[in-house]
Amino acid sequence: MKVLDLFCGAGGFSFGFRTYTHDLHLAIDVDPTALETFKLNYPSSTVWLSDIHNLHANQIEEVMKAPPDVIIASPPCEEFSRANPNSERSAAERIYGEGTAKLLLDSIRIIGDLSPKVFVIENVAALLRAGGEEIIQKEFERVDIGDVQYNMIRAHHHGNPSKRLRVFISNIELKLPRKKTRTVMEAIDNLPSLGINLLFDPEANVPNHVEHPLPDEKVKTIYKTRWGQGAKRFRVSKTRSLPNWVRLYPNQISSSINGLSRYIHPYENRLLTVREHARLMSYPDSFIFTGFSDSQYNQVGESVPPVVSELIAQEVYTHIV
């Protein structure tokens, strides 16, 4: 299959399609660091640093040498997030406004122009609220696509060790098999020790598994934080704030991993490493993230969990063949 990945990020959504694509794969994003991660993990793919808003379908087709069989896309969803102070605005104000939400329209435009056999757009479920579903339906009809499925997928029902509800908008119904998932400690417990303990086992190094030192006052706050509590909060409006730096329960699945979230280890008085976040998003340890630590956390948190992308890729492949 020829696969086009729009807003590819680090490559979580592409992960499941790697078995079916080989070198027939084009990934586009505006973040150069995320593209470095993508290229490192998918060396045979073509990556393209570009603002999708300024791209035309004929440019993409020229690079791919033919129209793609599959288009997957994860346009920015920050404007629909609960953590966004403007999240109460109507979908029309956001999608037709000047923020990043309008990039959803570019995804639909490119899909309409290239007419793939299958398309799948991933976004937060809140996208469908406040008139969002009606807008999406109308925009697809503008490009002569009438049959659109809104697949609500809870990643933790399909083997992902952290909670994650997303809508996958597609021209096919996605019926993913349920899988048993692991708890937090089942997912991260066999990683090597950090700090001074690593000196006794230097061969047990795992990529992106690095502890970042914190000021003493923050360590003291973490020490007092119990399971399920947050050591910090961030304000999203004058009347509402959300917890951050939450200490995870060891024998439960994790709360949602996102780009801004940081979590405290269930037993140790430190924040989870990027690798531990990646484990909770079902990434294998062989998948390496590049860039500064904040970028790495964002790349993990803003991606589609690989275990979900694998199941979606199987559905797509079955539909095409």
QUIRA-V72998 format. One record per pair of residues at least 4 apart in sequence whose ideal C-beta (glycine too) atoms are under 7 Angstrom apart, sorted by sequence separation. I is the first residue (numbers start at 1). J is the second residue. D is the distance in whole Angstrom. If there is no record, write none. Layout:
i: (I | I)
j: (J | J)
d: (D | D)
//
This chain:
i: (11 | 14 | 17 | 21 | 31 | 32 | 33 | 34 | 35 | 36 | 37 | 38 | 39 | 55 | 57 | 58 | 59 | 60 | 64 | 77 | 89 | 91 | 92 | 93 | 97 | 103 | 104 | 105 | 106 | 107 | 108 | 109 | 110 | 123 | 128 | 131 | 132 | 133 | 134 | 135 | 136 | 137 | 138 | 156 | 160 | 170 | 182 | 183 | 184 | 185 | 193 | 194 | 198 | 214 | 216 | 217 | 218 | 219 | 220 | 221 | 225 | 236 | 257 | 272 | 274 | 275 | 276 | 277 | 279 | 283 | 291 | 293 | 294 | 295 | 296 | 297 | 298 | 299 | 304 | 306 | 308 | 309 | 310 | 311 | 312 | 313 | 314 | 315 | 316 | 317 | 29 | 50 | 55 | 61 | 79 | 82 | 89 | 94 | 97 | 111 | 127 | 128 | 140 | 141 | 155 | 182 | 193 | 214 | 236 | 265 | 272 | 278 | 291 | 304 | 8 | 29 | 61 | 78 | 81 | 95 | 96 | 156 | 168 | 192 | 225 | 235 | 236 | 248 | 79 | 80 | 94 | 95 | 156 | 234 | 264 | 265 | 289 | 5 | 39 | 111 | 140 | 156 | 233 | 234 | 263 | 5 | 38 | 95 | 155 | 192 | 222 | 233 | 246 | 262 | 263 | 278 | 95 | 221 | 233 | 234 | 275 | 289 | 14 | 27 | 137 | 154 | 233 | 289 | 35 | 192 | 232 | 14 | 152 | 153 | 230 | 232 | 3 | 35 | 80 | 107 | 192 | 230 | 231 | 48 | 79 | 152 | 153 | 191 | 230 | 248 | 274 | 11 | 151 | 195 | 230 | 248 | 250 | 25 | 32 | 46 | 133 | 150 | 151 | 192 | 194 | 229 | 244 | 245 | 246 | 247 | 249 | 250 | 3 | 27 | 158 | 191 | 228 | 229 | 244 | 246 | 248 | 1 | 8 | 30 | 150 | 151 | 228 | 245 | 247 | 274 | 281 | 1 | 8 | 9 | 25 | 26 | 27 | 28 | 30 | 79 | 158 | 159 | 161 | 227 | 257 | 277 | 3 | 8 | 23 | 25 | 30 | 79 | 80 | 148 | 149 | 153 | 157 | 158 | 160 | 161 | 226 | 228 | 2 | 3 | 4 | 5 | 6 | 7 | 22 | 23 | 26 | 28 | 78 | 79 | 128 | 149 | 151 | 159 | 225 | 227 | 274 | 278 | 281 | 1 | 5 | 148 | 149 | 151 | 153 | 161 | 257 | 274 | 277 | 282 | 283 | 10 | 18 | 28 | 76 | 147 | 149 | 257 | 277 | 281 | 282 | 9 | 156 | 282 | 11 | 145 | 161 | 245 | 254 | 274 | 10 | 11 | 76 | 125 | 10 | 14 | 75 | 75 | 8 | 11 | 11 | 108 | 112 | 75 | 108 | 111 | 112 | 112 | 136 | 231 | 26 | 73 | 105 | 109 | 108 | 26 | 26 | 91 | 259 | 91 | 92 | 128 | 225 | 227 | 259 | 71 | 90 | 91 | 95 | 125 | 127 | 261 | 90 | 91 | 125 | 124 | 125 | 222 | 259 | 71 | 81 | 92 | 123 | 257 | 258 | 259 | 80 | 91 | 122 | 123 | 257 | 7 | 71 | 6 | 68 | 70 | 77 | 80 | 122 | 223 | 67 | 69 | 70 | 77 | 80 | 222 | 67 | 68 | 69 | 70 | 71 | 72 | 73 | 74 | 75 | 120 | 121 | 67 | 53 | 60 | 77 | 120 | 219 | 52 | 119 | 118 | 119 | 53 | 57 | 61 | 118 | 52 | 60 | 118 | 4 | 57 | 57 | 13 | 211 | 212 | 4 | 13 | 2 | 211 | 210 | 2 | 4 | 184 | 209 | 3 | 6 | 9 | 184 | 185 | 208 | 2 | 3 | 7 | 184 | 185 | 208 | 209 | 2 | 3 | 4 | 5 | 6 | 7 | 183 | 208 | 1 | 7 | 183 | 184 | 207 | 1 | 3 | 183 | 184 | 206 | 183 | 184 | 208 | 181 | 207 | 206 | 208 | 185 | 207 | 208 | 212 | 184 | 191 | 191 | 188 | 208 | 163 | 162 | 163 | 188 | 161 | 162 | 163 | 164 | 187 | 161 | 162 | 163 | 187 | 162 | 162 | 184 | 156 | 6 | 6 | 13 | 162 | 161 | 162 | 160 | 161 | 160 | 159 | 177 | 176 | 174 | 164 | 174 | 168 | 160 | 160 | 172 | 159 | 160 | 158 | 155 | 158 | 85 | 84 | 85 | 83 | 155 | 158 | 153 | 83 | 83 | 122 | 120 | 118 | 118 | 118 | 117 | 74 | 41 | 70 | 41 | 40 | 40 | 69 | 37 | 37 | 36 | 36 | 33 | 33 | 33 | 37 | 34 | 10 | 10 | 9 | 13 | 16 | 12 | 13 | 15 | 12 | 9 | 10 | 12 | 16 | 20 | 9 | 12 | 15 | 16 | 15 | 16 | 13 | 16 | 17 | 12 | 16 | 20 | 1 | 1)
j: (15 | 18 | 21 | 25 | 35 | 36 | 37 | 38 | 39 | 40 | 41 | 42 | 43 | 59 | 61 | 62 | 63 | 64 | 68 | 81 | 93 | 95 | 96 | 97 | 101 | 107 | 108 | 109 | 110 | 111 | 112 | 113 | 114 | 127 | 132 | 135 | 136 | 137 | 138 | 139 | 140 | 141 | 142 | 160 | 164 | 174 | 186 | 187 | 188 | 189 | 197 | 198 | 202 | 218 | 220 | 221 | 222 | 223 | 224 | 225 | 229 | 240 | 261 | 276 | 278 | 279 | 280 | 281 | 283 | 287 | 295 | 297 | 298 | 299 | 300 | 301 | 302 | 303 | 308 | 310 | 312 | 313 | 314 | 315 | 316 | 317 | 318 | 319 | 320 | 321 | 34 | 55 | 60 | 66 | 84 | 87 | 94 | 99 | 102 | 116 | 132 | 133 | 145 | 146 | 160 | 187 | 198 | 219 | 241 | 270 | 277 | 283 | 296 | 309 | 14 | 35 | 67 | 84 | 87 | 101 | 102 | 162 | 174 | 198 | 231 | 241 | 242 | 254 | 86 | 87 | 101 | 102 | 163 | 241 | 271 | 272 | 296 | 13 | 47 | 119 | 148 | 164 | 241 | 242 | 271 | 14 | 47 | 104 | 164 | 201 | 231 | 242 | 255 | 271 | 272 | 287 | 105 | 231 | 243 | 244 | 285 | 299 | 25 | 38 | 148 | 165 | 244 | 300 | 47 | 204 | 244 | 27 | 165 | 166 | 243 | 245 | 17 | 49 | 94 | 121 | 206 | 244 | 245 | 63 | 94 | 167 | 168 | 206 | 245 | 263 | 289 | 27 | 167 | 211 | 246 | 264 | 266 | 42 | 49 | 63 | 150 | 167 | 168 | 209 | 211 | 246 | 261 | 262 | 263 | 264 | 266 | 267 | 21 | 45 | 176 | 209 | 246 | 247 | 262 | 264 | 266 | 20 | 27 | 49 | 169 | 170 | 247 | 264 | 266 | 293 | 300 | 21 | 28 | 29 | 45 | 46 | 47 | 48 | 50 | 99 | 178 | 179 | 181 | 247 | 277 | 297 | 24 | 29 | 44 | 46 | 51 | 100 | 101 | 169 | 170 | 174 | 178 | 179 | 181 | 182 | 247 | 249 | 24 | 25 | 26 | 27 | 28 | 29 | 44 | 45 | 48 | 50 | 100 | 101 | 150 | 171 | 173 | 181 | 247 | 249 | 296 | 300 | 303 | 24 | 28 | 171 | 172 | 174 | 176 | 184 | 280 | 297 | 300 | 305 | 306 | 34 | 42 | 52 | 100 | 171 | 173 | 281 | 301 | 305 | 306 | 34 | 181 | 307 | 37 | 171 | 187 | 271 | 280 | 300 | 37 | 38 | 103 | 152 | 38 | 42 | 103 | 104 | 38 | 41 | 42 | 139 | 143 | 107 | 140 | 143 | 144 | 145 | 169 | 264 | 60 | 107 | 139 | 143 | 143 | 63 | 64 | 129 | 297 | 130 | 131 | 167 | 264 | 266 | 298 | 111 | 130 | 131 | 135 | 165 | 167 | 301 | 131 | 132 | 166 | 166 | 167 | 264 | 301 | 114 | 124 | 135 | 166 | 300 | 301 | 302 | 124 | 135 | 166 | 167 | 301 | 52 | 116 | 52 | 114 | 116 | 123 | 126 | 168 | 269 | 114 | 116 | 117 | 124 | 127 | 269 | 115 | 116 | 117 | 118 | 119 | 120 | 121 | 122 | 123 | 168 | 169 | 116 | 103 | 110 | 127 | 170 | 269 | 103 | 170 | 170 | 171 | 106 | 110 | 114 | 171 | 106 | 114 | 172 | 60 | 113 | 114 | 72 | 270 | 271 | 64 | 74 | 64 | 273 | 273 | 66 | 68 | 248 | 273 | 68 | 71 | 74 | 249 | 250 | 273 | 68 | 69 | 73 | 250 | 251 | 274 | 275 | 69 | 70 | 71 | 72 | 73 | 74 | 250 | 275 | 69 | 75 | 251 | 252 | 275 | 70 | 72 | 252 | 253 | 275 | 253 | 254 | 278 | 253 | 285 | 285 | 288 | 266 | 288 | 289 | 293 | 266 | 275 | 276 | 276 | 296 | 253 | 253 | 254 | 279 | 253 | 254 | 255 | 256 | 279 | 254 | 255 | 256 | 280 | 256 | 257 | 280 | 253 | 107 | 110 | 122 | 280 | 280 | 281 | 281 | 282 | 282 | 282 | 311 | 311 | 312 | 305 | 315 | 312 | 305 | 307 | 319 | 307 | 308 | 307 | 305 | 308 | 236 | 236 | 237 | 236 | 308 | 311 | 308 | 242 | 260 | 304 | 312 | 316 | 319 | 320 | 320 | 304 | 287 | 316 | 288 | 288 | 290 | 320 | 289 | 290 | 290 | 291 | 290 | 291 | 295 | 299 | 299 | 289 | 299 | 299 | 303 | 306 | 303 | 304 | 306 | 304 | 302 | 303 | 305 | 309 | 313 | 303 | 306 | 309 | 310 | 310 | 311 | 309 | 312 | 313 | 309 | 313 | 317 | 317 | 320)
d: (6 | 7 | 5 | 4 | 6 | 7 | 7 | 6 | 6 | 6 | 6 | 6 | 7 | 6 | 6 | 6 | 7 | 6 | 6 | 6 | 4 | 6 | 6 | 6 | 7 | 7 | 7 | 6 | 6 | 6 | 6 | 6 | 6 | 5 | 5 | 6 | 6 | 6 | 6 | 6 | 6 | 6 | 7 | 5 | 6 | 6 | 4 | 7 | 6 | 5 | 4 | 6 | 7 | 4 | 6 | 7 | 6 | 6 | 7 | 7 | 5 | 5 | 6 | 4 | 6 | 6 | 7 | 6 | 7 | 5 | 4 | 6 | 6 | 6 | 7 | 6 | 6 | 7 | 6 | 6 | 6 | 6 | 7 | 7 | 6 | 6 | 6 | 6 | 6 | 6 | 5 | 6 | 6 | 7 | 6 | 6 | 6 | 6 | 6 | 7 | 5 | 4 | 4 | 6 | 4 | 5 | 6 | 5 | 6 | 6 | 6 | 4 | 6 | 5 | 6 | 5 | 6 | 6 | 6 | 5 | 7 | 7 | 6 | 7 | 4 | 5 | 6 | 6 | 7 | 6 | 4 | 6 | 5 | 6 | 6 | 6 | 4 | 6 | 5 | 5 | 5 | 7 | 4 | 6 | 7 | 5 | 6 | 6 | 4 | 6 | 5 | 7 | 6 | 5 | 5 | 7 | 7 | 5 | 6 | 5 | 7 | 5 | 7 | 5 | 6 | 5 | 6 | 7 | 5 | 4 | 5 | 6 | 7 | 6 | 3 | 4 | 5 | 6 | 7 | 6 | 6 | 6 | 4 | 7 | 5 | 6 | 6 | 6 | 6 | 5 | 6 | 7 | 7 | 6 | 5 | 7 | 4 | 7 | 6 | 7 | 7 | 6 | 4 | 7 | 4 | 7 | 7 | 5 | 6 | 4 | 7 | 7 | 5 | 6 | 5 | 6 | 7 | 6 | 6 | 7 | 5 | 5 | 4 | 7 | 6 | 6 | 7 | 6 | 7 | 6 | 6 | 6 | 6 | 6 | 4 | 5 | 5 | 5 | 7 | 5 | 6 | 4 | 5 | 5 | 6 | 6 | 7 | 5 | 4 | 7 | 5 | 6 | 7 | 6 | 5 | 7 | 5 | 5 | 6 | 5 | 6 | 6 | 4 | 5 | 5 | 4 | 6 | 6 | 6 | 7 | 6 | 6 | 6 | 4 | 6 | 7 | 7 | 5 | 5 | 5 | 4 | 5 | 7 | 7 | 7 | 7 | 6 | 4 | 6 | 7 | 5 | 6 | 5 | 5 | 6 | 5 | 7 | 6 | 4 | 6 | 5 | 5 | 7 | 5 | 5 | 5 | 6 | 4 | 7 | 7 | 4 | 7 | 5 | 6 | 4 | 4 | 6 | 6 | 6 | 6 | 4 | 5 | 6 | 6 | 6 | 5 | 2 | 5 | 6 | 7 | 7 | 6 | 7 | 6 | 7 | 4 | 6 | 7 | 6 | 6 | 5 | 7 | 7 | 5 | 6 | 6 | 6 | 7 | 4 | 5 | 5 | 5 | 6 | 5 | 6 | 6 | 6 | 4 | 6 | 6 | 5 | 6 | 4 | 7 | 6 | 6 | 7 | 7 | 4 | 5 | 5 | 6 | 6 | 6 | 5 | 7 | 5 | 6 | 6 | 6 | 5 | 4 | 5 | 5 | 5 | 6 | 7 | 4 | 5 | 5 | 7 | 5 | 5 | 5 | 5 | 5 | 5 | 5 | 7 | 5 | 4 | 7 | 6 | 7 | 7 | 4 | 6 | 6 | 6 | 7 | 6 | 5 | 6 | 7 | 6 | 5 | 7 | 6 | 6 | 3 | 5 | 5 | 6 | 7 | 7 | 6 | 6 | 6 | 6 | 6 | 4 | 5 | 5 | 6 | 7 | 7 | 7 | 4 | 7 | 5 | 7 | 6 | 6 | 7 | 4 | 4 | 5 | 5 | 5 | 5 | 4 | 5 | 7 | 4 | 4 | 5 | 5 | 7 | 7 | 5 | 7 | 6 | 7 | 6 | 6 | 5 | 7 | 6 | 7 | 5 | 7 | 6 | 5 | 5 | 6 | 6 | 7 | 7 | 5 | 6 | 6 | 6 | 7 | 5 | 6 | 4 | 6 | 5 | 5 | 6 | 7 | 5 | 6 | 6 | 5 | 7 | 5 | 6 | 7 | 6 | 4 | 5 | 6 | 7 | 7 | 5 | 7 | 7 | 4 | 6 | 6 | 5 | 7 | 4 | 5 | 5 | 4 | 6 | 6 | 5 | 6 | 5 | 7 | 5 | 5 | 5 | 6 | 6 | 6 | 6 | 6 | 6 | 5 | 6 | 6 | 5 | 6 | 6 | 6 | 7 | 6 | 6 | 6 | 5 | 5 | 5 | 7 | 6 | 4 | 5 | 6 | 5 | 6 | 4 | 6 | 7 | 7 | 3 | 4 | 4 | 4 | 6 | 6 | 6 | 3 | 6 | 5 | 6 | 5 | 4 | 7 | 7 | 5 | 6 | 5 | 6 | 3 | 5 | 7 | 6)
//
